[in-house]
Amino acid sequence: MNSANNHPLLEVKDLGVTFTDEKGSLQALIQIDFSIAREQFVCVVGPSGSGKSTLIRVLAGLLKPTSGEVSLDGIPVTEPRPGVGIVFQKANLMPWRSVLRNITLPLEINHIDPEEAASRARDLIDLVGLSGFEDWLPHDLSGGMQQRVAIARSLIRDPDLLLLDEPFGALDALTREKMGTELLRVWRARKKTVIMITHDISEAVFLADRVLAISPQPGNLRLDLTIPLKRPRAEEDRFSPEFVDLTHQLRQAIK
């Protein structure tokens, strides 16, 4: 085994974030510590306002912490990096660009050969189950399909780390469950490290290897829970006593 794989891909040490304006200061996160191994799928849960989205922004290099540090592959994260892909709750697709051209956009910005970019995009379109929709515009797609495009776009530069900020939050329950299953399929196929923010505890237990439970504001890590459920997982797992016990532990942690 490569020695690099023995070390965590992501390390968060004593992380704190405080927002200050003319009205005063607000402590969003305090003393957050965790590390994540390569190819792990980790979910983060917590009540509204607990700083989950703030955490994702710091991990992505979009926000500088007030204290502590984040390192990716041993290098401090101080700005957005090509090795990190991110998907938000809103797909944020360009309405005038087709599915294919939305996905190729990051490569166009980096002046990658158009034929190579299109070839890589078609592979991802097939991976996320959108074959046949290459030329469709975003307004003709369902919410779930738009999020598939956003996920494919985030993967086009082959990132080491994929950050998902409540990507299914705006979807109905049935579409959300289907998208969760599809996400696991993509994760297995591409062997990425995933950190996903969700307010749905059941979703977190179903998807993740570990679930990090964040306390009410200021957000602090209350519980780092390993999910021992075997993979691949089936919808029936949600009704098992072990699954119910895991969700109960998480609910208790974030009360």
N, C-alpha and C positions, 0 to 999 in steps of 0.2 A: 504494500500500500504506500502511496505517495505520502511523505511525512507532512506535507501541507494539509492533507485531509485529516490529520490527527488534531488539528487546532480548529477552534470555532470559526465559522465564516464571519459571524457578527458578534461583537462584544459591546455591551452597554454598561458603563461604570458610573455610579453615583450621579445619574442624570437628573438635572433639575431645570425647570423652565418657569420663569416669572415674567409676566407681562406688566409693563409699567406705562401709564399715561398721566395726563394732568389730574385725573380723578384718584390716582393712587396706584397700588400694585395688586396683582392677582397671581397667586402661585398655582400654576396649572399642574406641574409634575414635581415630585420631590423624591430624591434618593432612589431612583430606579436602577436596579442591577439585574442583568441577565445575559446569557450568551446562547447562541443558536448554532447548531452543527449544520454542516452542509446537507442539503436535500431534506431537511426537516420541514414539516408543515406545522406552523405555529399559529394559533388564533389568540387574539387579545379581546377580552370581554370586560365590560364595566358599565356603570350607569351613565346616562347622558351627562355631559359636562365633566367627565372624569379625566379628560386629557388624552383620550385614545387617538384622535386625529392629530393632535399636537405631537404625540409620539411618532406617528407615521411621518409627519413632515420633518421631524428631526432626523429620523433614520434615512430619509430620502435626501438629506442635505439641503432642504428648502428652508429650514429654520435653524438658527444657531442656538444651542442650549445656553442657559444662564450659568450652569455649573455641570461638571462631569464631562464625559466624552463618549462618542460612538466611534468604533473602528470596524472597518470592513476589510477582511483579509489582512489585518494588522496595520492598516493605514487609516488614520483619523478621517472621519467624514466631515468635511467643512463646506462642501458645495455638492450640487448634483453630479452624479458620476454615471458613465455609460454602463457600468456593471449593475445598475439598479433600475428596474422597471417599476412603474407605478400605475395603478388603476384606481380611479375615484368612483364615488357613488354615481355621478353623472358621467356618461361615456365621453363627453366632450369631443365628439367627432366634428370634423369640418363638413357642414351640410352640403357644400357644392362638390365635394370629392366622393368618388365611388368607394365601395368597401375596399377594393384593392388599393386605391390611391390613398385612402386614410391609413392603411397598414404600412404602406411604403414610405410615408412621410418622414419618419426619423432617419431612414437611409438616404432620402433625397437631401435632407439638411446636411448630411455628412458626405454628400457628393459620391455616393456609391453608384456604380454602373446601373442604369435603369433596368436592363435585362436581368441582372443578378438580383436586384431589389424585387422585381416582379416575381421571379422564380421563388425567392424565399417567402414572399407574401402568399403565393399560391399554396406552398407547403403548409403554412400556418392556417390558411383558410380551410384547407382540408382537415387539419388537426382539430379546429374548433367547430367543425360541422357546418360550414357555410358554403360548401361547394355549390356552384350554380348561382350564387349571389354576388359574384365578383363585381359586377357592374351596377349593382343597386346603390341608390343613394340612402343616407341614414334615415330620412323621413319615411321611407317605405319599409323600414325594418321595425320589428317589435322591440320592446325594451331589452329583452333577453338577448336578442340577436345583436343589438347595438353593443351590449357589454361583451359579447364574444369578439366583436371587432376590436374593442378597446383592449381586451386581453391579448389578442393576436398582435396588435400594434406594440404592446408593451414587451412582447417576446421577440420582436423582429431583430433587435440588436443582441440577442442571445445573452441576457443579463444573468449574473450569478444569483441575484436576489430579486424576488418579485414581491412588491408591497401592494396590498389590496385594502383600500379604505372603504369598508361597507359596500362592496361592489354590487351586492344584490339587494340593497336596502329599499330600493324603489320598486321592486318586483313583487307580484302577487305570490302567495305561499307556494302554490304548485310549481310555478316557473322557478321560484327560488330553489326549491328542492332539486329540480332538474338541473339547474345551473351548478349547484353544489356537486352533483354527481359528475357533470361534465368537467368541472374544474379539477376534480381528483384524477380524472382520466388524462387531462393535459399535464398535470403535475407528474404523474407516473411516466408519461411518454417523454417529457423533457427534463426530468430529474432536476428541477429547480428547488431552491430554498424559498419558502413562501412564508410571509407574515401577513395575516389577514385580520383586520378589525371587523368585529361584528357585535351587534347588540343581542343576537339570538344565541342563547346558551346551548340549546339543542343542536343548532347548526355547527357551533364550535366543537362540541364533543364528537359529532359525526365526522367532521372533516380532519381534525387535527391529530398530530402526534403528541402535542403539548398544548395546554391552554393557560395563558397568563391572565389572572384576574386582577383588575385594577380597582382600587378603592374610589369612593366619591372624592371630589376635589378637596385638597390637592391630591392628584393621582399618585398612588404608591402601589408597589407590587404586593398584593395581599396573598396570592397563592400561585405557585408554579406547578400545575397539575399534569402529570404524565397520563396519557390516555392509552390504556393497555388493550383496547379492542383490536382484534385481528383485522388485517386487510387482505383482500378487498372487503369493504363494508357494504351491507345491504340495508334497505329501508327498514327491514324487520328488526335490525339491531336497536333502533330507537325505542323499542318496547321491552328490551331486556332489563332485568333487575340491575345489572351492572351499569348500563347506560343511565338509568334513572338515578342511581346512586351518585354517579359522576356529576350529573346536572345539579343534584341537590348540594353537593359539596361546593360547586361554583356559586350557586345562589347564596349560600350562607356566607361565602367569602366576600361578596360584594355588597352585602346589606349595609 
